[in-house]
Amino acid sequence: MREYFETNVVCPHCGHHTRIEVDATAGDQDYYEDCQACCNAMHIHVLRNELTDNVEISVDADDEQYF
């Protein structure tokens, strides 16, 4: 399984493509990282599936609300 890798994500605020480093050794993660262009917080969610050997990354805005 890929444990450390880099990937490109799109900022949900300004649309800027940002390169982030992902550490999948800790399993599922939720954290915030600032966009390099607009400095707004991006909510990054990492899902690690050990059975299929996949790591899924989703990015959303800090101000989005779920009902």
mmCIF file of the N, C-alpha and C atoms, coordinates in Angstrom:
data_MODEL
# 
_entry.id   MODEL 
# 
loop_
_atom_site.group_PDB 
_atom_site.id 
_atom_site.type_symbol 
_atom_site.label_atom_id 
_atom_site.label_alt_id 
_atom_site.label_comp_id 
_atom_site.label_asym_id 
_atom_site.label_entity_id 
_atom_site.label_seq_id 
_atom_site.pdbx_PDB_ins_code 
_atom_site.Cartn_x 
_atom_site.Cartn_y 
_atom_site.Cartn_z 
_atom_site.occupancy 
_atom_site.B_iso_or_equiv 
_atom_site.pdbx_formal_charge 
_atom_site.auth_seq_id 
_atom_site.auth_comp_id 
_atom_site.auth_asym_id 
_atom_site.auth_atom_id 
_atom_site.pdbx_PDB_model_num 
ATOM 1   N N  . MET A 1 1  ? 0.835   -1.181 0.000  1.00 0.00 ? 1  MET A N  1 
ATOM 2   C CA . MET A 1 1  ? 0.000   0.000  0.000  1.00 0.00 ? 1  MET A CA 1 
ATOM 3   C C  . MET A 1 1  ? 0.878   1.243  0.000  1.00 0.00 ? 1  MET A C  1 
ATOM 4   N N  . ARG A 1 2  ? 0.422   2.235  -0.721 1.00 0.00 ? 2  ARG A N  1 
ATOM 5   C CA . ARG A 1 2  ? 1.116   3.519  -0.708 1.00 0.00 ? 2  ARG A CA 1 
ATOM 6   C C  . ARG A 1 2  ? 0.837   4.209  0.614  1.00 0.00 ? 2  ARG A C  1 
ATOM 7   N N  . GLU A 1 3  ? 1.884   4.460  1.374  1.00 0.00 ? 3  GLU A N  1 
ATOM 8   C CA . GLU A 1 3  ? 1.680   5.089  2.670  1.00 0.00 ? 3  GLU A CA 1 
ATOM 9   C C  . GLU A 1 3  ? 1.983   6.578  2.645  1.00 0.00 ? 3  GLU A C  1 
ATOM 10  N N  . TYR A 1 4  ? 3.005   6.982  1.919  1.00 0.00 ? 4  TYR A N  1 
ATOM 11  C CA . TYR A 1 4  ? 3.349   8.399  1.776  1.00 0.00 ? 4  TYR A CA 1 
ATOM 12  C C  . TYR A 1 4  ? 3.349   8.723  0.292  1.00 0.00 ? 4  TYR A C  1 
ATOM 13  N N  . PHE A 1 5  ? 2.585   9.733  -0.102 1.00 0.00 ? 5  PHE A N  1 
ATOM 14  C CA . PHE A 1 5  ? 2.575   10.138 -1.503 1.00 0.00 ? 5  PHE A CA 1 
ATOM 15  C C  . PHE A 1 5  ? 2.095   11.572 -1.618 1.00 0.00 ? 5  PHE A C  1 
ATOM 16  N N  . GLU A 1 6  ? 2.284   12.163 -2.787 1.00 0.00 ? 6  GLU A N  1 
ATOM 17  C CA . GLU A 1 6  ? 1.805   13.509 -3.081 1.00 0.00 ? 6  GLU A CA 1 
ATOM 18  C C  . GLU A 1 6  ? 0.689   13.404 -4.108 1.00 0.00 ? 6  GLU A C  1 
ATOM 19  N N  . THR A 1 7  ? -0.261  14.316 -3.997 1.00 0.00 ? 7  THR A N  1 
ATOM 20  C CA . THR A 1 7  ? -1.362  14.351 -4.954 1.00 0.00 ? 7  THR A CA 1 
ATOM 21  C C  . THR A 1 7  ? -1.823  15.791 -5.139 1.00 0.00 ? 7  THR A C  1 
ATOM 22  N N  . ASN A 1 8  ? -2.479  16.050 -6.251 1.00 0.00 ? 8  ASN A N  1 
ATOM 23  C CA . ASN A 1 8  ? -3.041  17.371 -6.522 1.00 0.00 ? 8  ASN A CA 1 
ATOM 24  C C  . ASN A 1 8  ? -4.503  17.391 -6.100 1.00 0.00 ? 8  ASN A C  1 
ATOM 25  N N  . VAL A 1 9  ? -4.899  18.469 -5.422 1.00 0.00 ? 9  VAL A N  1 
ATOM 26  C CA . VAL A 1 9  ? -6.294  18.681 -5.054 1.00 0.00 ? 9  VAL A CA 1 
ATOM 27  C C  . VAL A 1 9  ? -6.692  20.069 -5.534 1.00 0.00 ? 9  VAL A C  1 
ATOM 28  N N  . VAL A 1 10 ? -7.984  20.285 -5.681 1.00 0.00 ? 10 VAL A N  1 
ATOM 29  C CA . VAL A 1 10 ? -8.511  21.566 -6.127 1.00 0.00 ? 10 VAL A CA 1 
ATOM 30  C C  . VAL A 1 10 ? -9.143  22.274 -4.928 1.00 0.00 ? 10 VAL A C  1 
ATOM 31  N N  . CYS A 1 11 ? -8.744  23.508 -4.710 1.00 0.00 ? 11 CYS A N  1 
ATOM 32  C CA . CYS A 1 11 ? -9.300  24.299 -3.607 1.00 0.00 ? 11 CYS A CA 1 
ATOM 33  C C  . CYS A 1 11 ? -10.785 24.550 -3.869 1.00 0.00 ? 11 CYS A C  1 
ATOM 34  N N  . PRO A 1 12 ? -11.660 24.236 -2.903 1.00 0.00 ? 12 PRO A N  1 
ATOM 35  C CA . PRO A 1 12 ? -13.089 24.478 -3.110 1.00 0.00 ? 12 PRO A CA 1 
ATOM 36  C C  . PRO A 1 12 ? -13.462 25.959 -3.054 1.00 0.00 ? 12 PRO A C  1 
ATOM 37  N N  . HIS A 1 13 ? -12.554 26.816 -2.600 1.00 0.00 ? 13 HIS A N  1 
ATOM 38  C CA . HIS A 1 13 ? -12.832 28.245 -2.500 1.00 0.00 ? 13 HIS A CA 1 
ATOM 39  C C  . HIS A 1 13 ? -12.473 28.992 -3.782 1.00 0.00 ? 13 HIS A C  1 
ATOM 40  N N  . CYS A 1 14 ? -11.246 28.752 -4.292 1.00 0.00 ? 14 CYS A N  1 
ATOM 41  C CA . CYS A 1 14 ? -10.769 29.551 -5.429 1.00 0.00 ? 14 CYS A CA 1 
ATOM 42  C C  . CYS A 1 14 ? -10.493 28.716 -6.688 1.00 0.00 ? 14 CYS A C  1 
ATOM 43  N N  . GLY A 1 15 ? -10.503 27.377 -6.576 1.00 0.00 ? 15 GLY A N  1 
ATOM 44  C CA . GLY A 1 15 ? -10.265 26.530 -7.739 1.00 0.00 ? 15 GLY A CA 1 
ATOM 45  C C  . GLY A 1 15 ? -8.805  26.306 -8.069 1.00 0.00 ? 15 GLY A C  1 
ATOM 46  N N  . HIS A 1 16 ? -7.900  26.808 -7.234 1.00 0.00 ? 16 HIS A N  1 
ATOM 47  C CA . HIS A 1 16 ? -6.467  26.648 -7.462 1.00 0.00 ? 16 HIS A CA 1 
ATOM 48  C C  . HIS A 1 16 ? -6.057  25.196 -7.204 1.00 0.00 ? 16 HIS A C  1 
ATOM 49  N N  . HIS A 1 17 ? -5.215  24.655 -8.091 1.00 0.00 ? 17 HIS A N  1 
ATOM 50  C CA . HIS A 1 17 ? -4.697  23.308 -7.900 1.00 0.00 ? 17 HIS A CA 1 
ATOM 51  C C  . HIS A 1 17 ? -3.535  23.366 -6.914 1.00 0.00 ? 17 HIS A C  1 
ATOM 52  N N  . THR A 1 18 ? -3.633  22.590 -5.846 1.00 0.00 ? 18 THR A N  1 
ATOM 53  C CA . THR A 1 18 ? -2.637  22.589 -4.786 1.00 0.00 ? 18 THR A CA 1 
ATOM 54  C C  . THR A 1 18 ? -2.100  21.175 -4.608 1.00 0.00 ? 18 THR A C  1 
ATOM 55  N N  . ARG A 1 19 ? -0.814  21.060 -4.431 1.00 0.00 ? 19 ARG A N  1 
ATOM 56  C CA . ARG A 1 19 ? -0.174  19.766 -4.210 1.00 0.00 ? 19 ARG A CA 1 
ATOM 57  C C  . ARG A 1 19 ? -0.047  19.545 -2.702 1.00 0.00 ? 19 ARG A C  1 
ATOM 58  N N  . ILE A 1 20 ? -0.558  18.401 -2.215 1.00 0.00 ? 20 ILE A N  1 
ATOM 59  C CA . ILE A 1 20 ? -0.462  18.079 -0.796 1.00 0.00 ? 20 ILE A CA 1 
ATOM 60  C C  . ILE A 1 20 ? 0.251   16.745 -0.618 1.00 0.00 ? 20 ILE A C  1 
ATOM 61  N N  . GLU A 1 21 ? 0.876   16.574 0.536  1.00 0.00 ? 21 GLU A N  1 
ATOM 62  C CA . GLU A 1 21 ? 1.495   15.309 0.912  1.00 0.00 ? 21 GLU A CA 1 
ATOM 63  C C  . GLU A 1 21 ? 0.527   14.553 1.801  1.00 0.00 ? 21 GLU A C  1 
ATOM 64  N N  . VAL A 1 22 ? 0.333   13.271 1.515  1.00 0.00 ? 22 VAL A N  1 
ATOM 65  C CA . VAL A 1 22 ? -0.603  12.453 2.259  1.00 0.00 ? 22 VAL A CA 1 
ATOM 66  C C  . VAL A 1 22 ? 0.168   11.361 2.986  1.00 0.00 ? 22 VAL A C  1 
ATOM 67  N N  . ASP A 1 23 ? -0.107  11.217 4.284  1.00 0.00 ? 23 ASP A N  1 
ATOM 68  C CA . ASP A 1 23 ? 0.458   10.154 5.109  1.00 0.00 ? 23 ASP A CA 1 
ATOM 69  C C  . ASP A 1 23 ? -0.687  9.224  5.479  1.00 0.00 ? 23 ASP A C  1 
ATOM 70  N N  . ALA A 1 24 ? -0.778  8.079  4.810  1.00 0.00 ? 24 ALA A N  1 
ATOM 71  C CA . ALA A 1 24 ? -1.887  7.158  5.019  1.00 0.00 ? 24 ALA A CA 1 
ATOM 72  C C  . ALA A 1 24 ? -1.573  6.101  6.071  1.00 0.00 ? 24 ALA A C  1 
ATOM 73  N N  . THR A 1 25 ? -0.481  6.243  6.802  1.00 0.00 ? 25 THR A N  1 
ATOM 74  C CA . THR A 1 25 ? -0.104  5.239  7.796  1.00 0.00 ? 25 THR A CA 1 
ATOM 75  C C  . THR A 1 25 ? -1.033  5.252  9.007  1.00 0.00 ? 25 THR A C  1 
ATOM 76  N N  . ALA A 1 26 ? -1.693  6.367  9.273  1.00 0.00 ? 26 ALA A N  1 
ATOM 77  C CA . ALA A 1 26 ? -2.561  6.476  10.451 1.00 0.00 ? 26 ALA A CA 1 
ATOM 78  C C  . ALA A 1 26 ? -3.997  6.050  10.154 1.00 0.00 ? 26 ALA A C  1 
ATOM 79  N N  . GLY A 1 27 ? -4.268  5.532  8.984  1.00 0.00 ? 27 GLY A N  1 
ATOM 80  C CA . GLY A 1 27 ? -5.621  5.115  8.641  1.00 0.00 ? 27 GLY A CA 1 
ATOM 81  C C  . GLY A 1 27 ? -6.476  6.294  8.215  1.00 0.00 ? 27 GLY A C  1 
ATOM 82  N N  . ASP A 1 28 ? -7.770  6.247  8.533  1.00 0.00 ? 28 ASP A N  1 
ATOM 83  C CA . ASP A 1 28 ? -8.691  7.320  8.169  1.00 0.00 ? 28 ASP A CA 1 
ATOM 84  C C  . ASP A 1 28 ? -8.338  8.596  8.937  1.00 0.00 ? 28 ASP A C  1 
ATOM 85  N N  . GLN A 1 29 ? -8.390  9.729  8.223  1.00 0.00 ? 29 GLN A N  1 
ATOM 86  C CA . GLN A 1 29 ? -7.992  11.000 8.831  1.00 0.00 ? 29 GLN A CA 1 
ATOM 87  C C  . GLN A 1 29 ? -8.925  12.116 8.381  1.00 0.00 ? 29 GLN A C  1 
ATOM 88  N N  . ASP A 1 30 ? -9.071  13.109 9.228  1.00 0.00 ? 30 ASP A N  1 
ATOM 89  C CA . ASP A 1 30 ? -9.786  14.356 8.954  1.00 0.00 ? 30 ASP A CA 1 
ATOM 90  C C  . ASP A 1 30 ? -8.884  15.487 9.418  1.00 0.00 ? 30 ASP A C  1 
ATOM 91  N N  . TYR A 1 31 ? -8.504  16.376 8.506  1.00 0.00 ? 31 TYR A N  1 
ATOM 92  C CA . TYR A 1 31 ? -7.668  17.501 8.920  1.00 0.00 ? 31 TYR A CA 1 
ATOM 93  C C  . TYR A 1 31 ? -7.882  18.681 7.989  1.00 0.00 ? 31 TYR A C  1 
ATOM 94  N N  . TYR A 1 32 ? -7.339  19.816 8.389  1.00 0.00 ? 32 TYR A N  1 
ATOM 95  C CA . TYR A 1 32 ? -7.467  21.051 7.615  1.00 0.00 ? 32 TYR A CA 1 
ATOM 96  C C  . TYR A 1 32 ? -6.095  21.494 7.140  1.00 0.00 ? 32 TYR A C  1 
ATOM 97  N N  . GLU A 1 33 ? -6.069  21.983 5.911  1.00 0.00 ? 33 GLU A N  1 
ATOM 98  C CA . GLU A 1 33 ? -4.836  22.528 5.340  1.00 0.00 ? 33 GLU A CA 1 
ATOM 99  C C  . GLU A 1 33 ? -5.209  23.790 4.575  1.00 0.00 ? 33 GLU A C  1 
ATOM 100 N N  . ASP A 1 34 ? -4.384  24.819 4.679  1.00 0.00 ? 34 ASP A N  1 
ATOM 101 C CA . ASP A 1 34 ? -4.665  26.090 4.006  1.00 0.00 ? 34 ASP A CA 1 
ATOM 102 C C  . ASP A 1 34 ? -4.267  26.026 2.542  1.00 0.00 ? 34 ASP A C  1 
ATOM 103 N N  . CYS A 1 35 ? -5.083  26.653 1.699  1.00 0.00 ? 35 CYS A N  1 
ATOM 104 C CA . CYS A 1 35 ? -4.776  26.778 0.281  1.00 0.00 ? 35 CYS A CA 1 
ATOM 105 C C  . CYS A 1 35 ? -3.582  27.720 0.121  1.00 0.00 ? 35 CYS A C  1 
ATOM 106 N N  . GLN A 1 36 ? -2.675  27.377 -0.776 1.00 0.00 ? 36 GLN A N  1 
ATOM 107 C CA . GLN A 1 36 ? -1.487  28.200 -0.989 1.00 0.00 ? 36 GLN A CA 1 
ATOM 108 C C  . GLN A 1 36 ? -1.815  29.497 -1.724 1.00 0.00 ? 36 GLN A C  1 
ATOM 109 N N  . ALA A 1 37 ? -2.938  29.530 -2.439 1.00 0.00 ? 37 ALA A N  1 
ATOM 110 C CA . ALA A 1 37 ? -3.289  30.719 -3.218 1.00 0.00 ? 37 ALA A CA 1 
ATOM 111 C C  . ALA A 1 37 ? -4.163  31.696 -2.432 1.00 0.00 ? 37 ALA A C  1 
ATOM 112 N N  . CYS A 1 38 ? -5.253  31.200 -1.829 1.00 0.00 ? 38 CYS A N  1 
ATOM 113 C CA . CYS A 1 38 ? -6.208  32.111 -1.182 1.00 0.00 ? 38 CYS A CA 1 
ATOM 114 C C  . CYS A 1 38 ? -6.168  32.045 0.348  1.00 0.00 ? 38 CYS A C  1 
ATOM 115 N N  . CYS A 1 39 ? -5.396  31.134 0.911  1.00 0.00 ? 39 CYS A N  1 
ATOM 116 C CA . CYS A 1 39 ? -5.202  30.980 2.368  1.00 0.00 ? 39 CYS A CA 1 
ATOM 117 C C  . CYS A 1 39 ? -6.459  30.569 3.126  1.00 0.00 ? 39 CYS A C  1 
ATOM 118 N N  . ASN A 1 40 ? -7.504  30.127 2.442  1.00 0.00 ? 40 ASN A N  1 
ATOM 119 C CA . ASN A 1 40 ? -8.685  29.603 3.119  1.00 0.00 ? 40 ASN A CA 1 
ATOM 120 C C  . ASN A 1 40 ? -8.455  28.143 3.496  1.00 0.00 ? 40 ASN A C  1 
ATOM 121 N N  . ALA A 1 41 ? -9.121  27.706 4.559  1.00 0.00 ? 41 ALA A N  1 
ATOM 122 C CA . ALA A 1 41 ? -8.956  26.340 5.034  1.00 0.00 ? 41 ALA A CA 1 
ATOM 123 C C  . ALA A 1 41 ? -9.705  25.349 4.147  1.00 0.00 ? 41 ALA A C  1 
ATOM 124 N N  . MET A 1 42 ? -9.021  24.264 3.787  1.00 0.00 ? 42 MET A N  1 
ATOM 125 C CA . MET A 1 42 ? -9.626  23.157 3.047  1.00 0.00 ? 42 MET A CA 1 
ATOM 126 C C  . MET A 1 42 ? -9.755  21.986 4.005  1.00 0.00 ? 42 MET A C  1 
ATOM 127 N N  . HIS A 1 43 ? -10.932 21.382 4.057  1.00 0.00 ? 43 HIS A N  1 
ATOM 128 C CA . HIS A 1 43 ? -11.157 20.201 4.886  1.00 0.00 ? 43 HIS A CA 1 
ATOM 129 C C  . HIS A 1 43 ? -10.787 18.979 4.050  1.00 0.00 ? 43 HIS A C  1 
ATOM 130 N N  . ILE A 1 44 ? -9.790  18.238 4.501  1.00 0.00 ? 44 ILE A N  1 
ATOM 131 C CA . ILE A 1 44 ? -9.298  17.083 3.763  1.00 0.00 ? 44 ILE A CA 1 
ATOM 132 C C  . ILE A 1 44 ? -9.653  15.832 4.546  1.00 0.00 ? 44 ILE A C  1 
ATOM 133 N N  . HIS A 1 45 ? -10.266 14.873 3.850  1.00 0.00 ? 45 HIS A N  1 
ATOM 134 C CA . HIS A 1 45 ? -10.675 13.613 4.466  1.00 0.00 ? 45 HIS A CA 1 
ATOM 135 C C  . HIS A 1 45 ? -9.982  12.476 3.721  1.00 0.00 ? 45 HIS A C  1 
ATOM 136 N N  . VAL A 1 46 ? -9.219  11.664 4.444  1.00 0.00 ? 46 VAL A N  1 
ATOM 137 C CA . VAL A 1 46 ? -8.479  10.549 3.863  1.00 0.00 ? 46 VAL A CA 1 
ATOM 138 C C  . VAL A 1 46 ? -9.121  9.254  4.331  1.00 0.00 ? 46 VAL A C  1 
ATOM 139 N N  . LEU A 1 47 ? -9.530  8.413  3.381  1.00 0.00 ? 47 LEU A N  1 
ATOM 140 C CA . LEU A 1 47 ? -10.085 7.095  3.684  1.00 0.00 ? 47 LEU A CA 1 
ATOM 141 C C  . LEU A 1 47 ? -9.121  6.034  3.180  1.00 0.00 ? 47 LEU A C  1 
ATOM 142 N N  . ARG A 1 48 ? -8.718  5.158  4.063  1.00 0.00 ? 48 ARG A N  1 
ATOM 143 C CA . ARG A 1 48 ? -7.786  4.094  3.690  1.00 0.00 ? 48 ARG A CA 1 
ATOM 144 C C  . ARG A 1 48 ? -8.512  2.760  3.746  1.00 0.00 ? 48 ARG A C  1 
ATOM 145 N N  . ASN A 1 49 ? -8.568  2.063  2.606  1.00 0.00 ? 49 ASN A N  1 
ATOM 146 C CA . ASN A 1 49 ? -9.193  0.756  2.521  1.00 0.00 ? 49 ASN A CA 1 
ATOM 147 C C  . ASN A 1 49 ? -8.089  -0.277 2.379  1.00 0.00 ? 49 ASN A C  1 
ATOM 148 N N  . GLU A 1 50 ? -7.832  -1.025 3.436  1.00 0.00 ? 50 GLU A N  1 
ATOM 149 C CA . GLU A 1 50 ? -6.737  -1.997 3.421  1.00 0.00 ? 50 GLU A CA 1 
ATOM 150 C C  . GLU A 1 50 ? -7.064  -3.229 2.596  1.00 0.00 ? 50 GLU A C  1 
ATOM 151 N N  . LEU A 1 51 ? -8.341  -3.551 2.433  1.00 0.00 ? 51 LEU A N  1 
ATOM 152 C CA . LEU A 1 51 ? -8.713  -4.736 1.654  1.00 0.00 ? 51 LEU A CA 1 
ATOM 153 C C  . LEU A 1 51 ? -8.440  -4.550 0.170  1.00 0.00 ? 51 LEU A C  1 
ATOM 154 N N  . THR A 1 52 ? -8.772  -3.372 -0.357 1.00 0.00 ? 52 THR A N  1 
ATOM 155 C CA . THR A 1 52 ? -8.577  -3.121 -1.788 1.00 0.00 ? 52 THR A CA 1 
ATOM 156 C C  . THR A 1 52 ? -7.282  -2.373 -2.077 1.00 0.00 ? 52 THR A C  1 
ATOM 157 N N  . ASP A 1 53 ? -6.536  -2.016 -1.031 1.00 0.00 ? 53 ASP A N  1 
ATOM 158 C CA . ASP A 1 53 ? -5.258  -1.312 -1.165 1.00 0.00 ? 53 ASP A CA 1 
ATOM 159 C C  . ASP A 1 53 ? -5.434  0.047  -1.856 1.00 0.00 ? 53 ASP A C  1 
ATOM 160 N N  . ASN A 1 54 ? -6.499  0.758  -1.474 1.00 0.00 ? 54 ASN A N  1 
ATOM 161 C CA . ASN A 1 54 ? -6.794  2.075  -2.040 1.00 0.00 ? 54 ASN A CA 1 
ATOM 162 C C  . ASN A 1 54 ? -6.802  3.142  -0.959 1.00 0.00 ? 54 ASN A C  1 
ATOM 163 N N  . VAL A 1 55 ? -6.437  4.351  -1.366 1.00 0.00 ? 55 VAL A N  1 
ATOM 164 C CA . VAL A 1 55 ? -6.548  5.525  -0.506 1.00 0.00 ? 55 VAL A CA 1 
ATOM 165 C C  . VAL A 1 55 ? -7.391  6.538  -1.254 1.00 0.00 ? 55 VAL A C  1 
ATOM 166 N N  . GLU A 1 56 ? -8.494  6.973  -0.638 1.00 0.00 ? 56 GLU A N  1 
ATOM 167 C CA . GLU A 1 56 ? -9.407  7.931  -1.254 1.00 0.00 ? 56 GLU A CA 1 
ATOM 168 C C  . GLU A 1 56 ? -9.314  9.250  -0.506 1.00 0.00 ? 56 GLU A C  1 
ATOM 169 N N  . ILE A 1 57 ? -9.205  10.349 -1.262 1.00 0.00 ? 57 ILE A N  1 
ATOM 170 C CA . ILE A 1 57 ? -9.076  11.677 -0.673 1.00 0.00 ? 57 ILE A CA 1 
ATOM 171 C C  . ILE A 1 57 ? -10.236 12.535 -1.155 1.00 0.00 ? 57 ILE A C  1 
ATOM 172 N N  . SER A 1 58 ? -10.908 13.207 -0.219 1.00 0.00 ? 58 SER A N  1 
ATOM 173 C CA . SER A 1 58 ? -11.953 14.151 -0.590 1.00 0.00 ? 58 SER A CA 1 
ATOM 174 C C  . SER A 1 58 ? -11.648 15.495 0.059  1.00 0.00 ? 58 SER A C  1 
ATOM 175 N N  . VAL A 1 59 ? -11.984 16.565 -0.665 1.00 0.00 ? 59 VAL A N  1 
ATOM 176 C CA . VAL A 1 59 ? -11.707 17.925 -0.206 1.00 0.00 ? 59 VAL A CA 1 
ATOM 177 C C  . VAL A 1 59 ? -12.997 18.723 -0.289 1.00 0.00 ? 59 VAL A C  1 
ATOM 178 N N  . ASP A 1 60 ? -13.318 19.453 0.797  1.00 0.00 ? 60 ASP A N  1 
ATOM 179 C CA . ASP A 1 60 ? -14.460 20.348 0.757  1.00 0.00 ? 60 ASP A CA 1 
ATOM 180 C C  . ASP A 1 60 ? -14.118 21.624 1.507  1.00 0.00 ? 60 ASP A C  1 
ATOM 181 N N  . ALA A 1 61 ? -15.009 22.600 1.398  1.00 0.00 ? 61 ALA A N  1 
ATOM 182 C CA . ALA A 1 61 ? -14.781 23.890 2.035  1.00 0.00 ? 61 ALA A CA 1 
ATOM 183 C C  . ALA A 1 61 ? -15.016 23.792 3.533  1.00 0.00 ? 61 ALA A C  1 
ATOM 184 N N  . ASP A 1 62 ? -14.343 24.621 4.279  1.00 0.00 ? 62 ASP A N  1 
ATOM 185 C CA . ASP A 1 62 ? -14.469 24.630 5.720  1.00 0.00 ? 62 ASP A CA 1 
ATOM 186 C C  . ASP A 1 62 ? -15.855 25.086 6.170  1.00 0.00 ? 62 ASP A C  1 
ATOM 187 N N  . ASP A 1 63 ? -16.534 25.874 5.346  1.00 0.00 ? 63 ASP A N  1 
ATOM 188 C CA . ASP A 1 63 ? -17.802 26.465 5.748  1.00 0.00 ? 63 ASP A CA 1 
ATOM 189 C C  . ASP A 1 63 ? -19.019 25.683 5.267  1.00 0.00 ? 63 ASP A C  1 
ATOM 190 N N  . GLU A 1 64 ? -18.821 24.524 4.639  1.00 0.00 ? 64 GLU A N  1 
ATOM 191 C CA . GLU A 1 64 ? -19.961 23.719 4.186  1.00 0.00 ? 64 GLU A CA 1 
ATOM 192 C C  . GLU A 1 64 ? -20.615 23.041 5.381  1.00 0.00 ? 64 GLU A C  1 
ATOM 193 N N  . GLN A 1 65 ? -21.934 22.994 5.375  1.00 0.00 ? 65 GLN A N  1 
ATOM 194 C CA . GLN A 1 65 ? -22.658 22.370 6.471  1.00 0.00 ? 65 GLN A CA 1 
ATOM 195 C C  . GLN A 1 65 ? -23.444 21.179 5.944  1.00 0.00 ? 65 GLN A C  1 
ATOM 196 N N  . TYR A 1 66 ? -23.499 20.148 6.736  1.00 0.00 ? 66 TYR A N  1 
ATOM 197 C CA . TYR A 1 66 ? -24.239 18.951 6.386  1.00 0.00 ? 66 TYR A CA 1 
ATOM 198 C C  . TYR A 1 66 ? -25.484 18.853 7.265  1.00 0.00 ? 66 TYR A C  1 
ATOM 199 N N  . PHE A 1 67 ? -26.608 18.523 6.656  1.00 0.00 ? 67 PHE A N  1 
ATOM 200 C CA . PHE A 1 67 ? -27.857 18.412 7.400  1.00 0.00 ? 67 PHE A CA 1 
ATOM 201 C C  . PHE A 1 67 ? -28.370 16.999 7.313  1.00 0.00 ? 67 PHE A C  1 
# 
